[in-house]
Amino acid sequence: MIVLPEATLAWPVDDPSKVTVESLTPVFDAEPPVEILLFGGGRRLVPADPAIAERFREAGIAIEPMDTGAACRTHSVLAAEERRVAAALIAVD
């Protein structure tokens, strides 16, 4: 699932190894732009692929990898602070 300030979208990614720049297009296309993407990699923290991290740097968006539970909790806090935050979440089975 991708959670944006204005929408929640289905995200067909079910494994961190399947995350691509293209799969994160909704985050890059958000208007107004988001400040930060919280990447919930499932049960554990999964570092962002260097190419993906570079693309986020170029776009001026911080990317913060963490486990999905932490990403959900952090998203709630940042959204309550009215930050422009998005979350890309891989389900925990």
C-alpha positions in Angstrom: 0.0 0.0 0.0 1.2 3.5 -0.7 -0.3 6.2 1.6 -0.1 9.7 0.4 -1.5 12.8 2.1 -4.5 12.9 -0.3 -4.9 9.2 -1.2 -4.2 5.6 -0.3 -3.3 3.4 -3.2 -2.9 -0.3 -3.8 0.7 -1.2 -4.3 1.4 -4.6 -5.8 4.9 -4.9 -4.2 5.1 -7.8 -1.7 8.8 -8.1 -1.3 11.5 -5.4 -0.7 13.6 -6.8 -3.6 10.7 -5.9 -6.0 10.7 -2.2 -5.1 11.7 -0.1 -8.1 11.8 3.6 -8.9 8.9 3.0 -11.2 6.8 1.3 -8.5 7.2 4.4 -6.4 6.0 6.8 -9.2 2.9 7.9 -7.2 5.2 9.3 -4.5 7.2 11.3 -7.1 4.0 12.5 -8.7 2.3 13.7 -5.6 1.1 17.3 -5.8 2.0 19.2 -3.7 5.2 17.2 -3.3 5.9 15.1 -0.2 8.8 15.8 2.1 9.5 12.3 3.3 8.8 8.7 2.3 8.6 6.1 5.0 9.5 2.7 3.5 8.1 -0.2 5.5 10.0 -3.2 4.3 7.9 -5.9 6.2 9.0 -7.5 9.5 12.5 -5.9 9.3 14.3 -2.8 8.3 15.4 -3.1 4.7 17.9 -0.5 3.4 16.8 1.4 0.3 18.5 0.3 -2.9 21.2 2.9 -3.7 19.7 3.8 -7.1 16.3 4.4 -5.4 17.8 6.4 -2.6 19.7 8.6 -5.2 16.5 9.2 -7.2 14.8 10.4 -3.9 17.7 12.7 -3.2 17.4 14.1 -6.7 13.7 14.8 -6.1 14.4 16.4 -2.7 12.4 13.7 -0.8 13.9 12.1 2.2 13.5 8.3 2.3 13.5 6.5 5.7 13.5 2.7 5.7 12.1 0.9 8.7 10.0 -2.1 9.5 6.3 -1.8 8.5 5.0 -1.4 12.0 7.5 1.4 12.8 6.6 3.1 9.4 2.9 3.1 10.3 3.5 4.5 13.7 5.9 7.2 12.4 3.5 8.1 9.6 0.7 8.7 12.2 2.9 11.1 14.2 4.2 13.0 11.2 0.7 13.3 9.6 -0.6 14.6 12.9 2.1 17.3 12.7 0.7 18.1 9.2 3.9 17.1 7.5 3.8 16.1 3.8 4.6 12.5 4.5 4.0 9.4 2.4 4.5 5.7 3.3 5.2 2.7 1.0 4.3 -0.3 3.1 4.9 -4.0 2.5 2.4 -6.1 4.4 3.6 -8.2 7.3 2.2 -11.7 7.0 
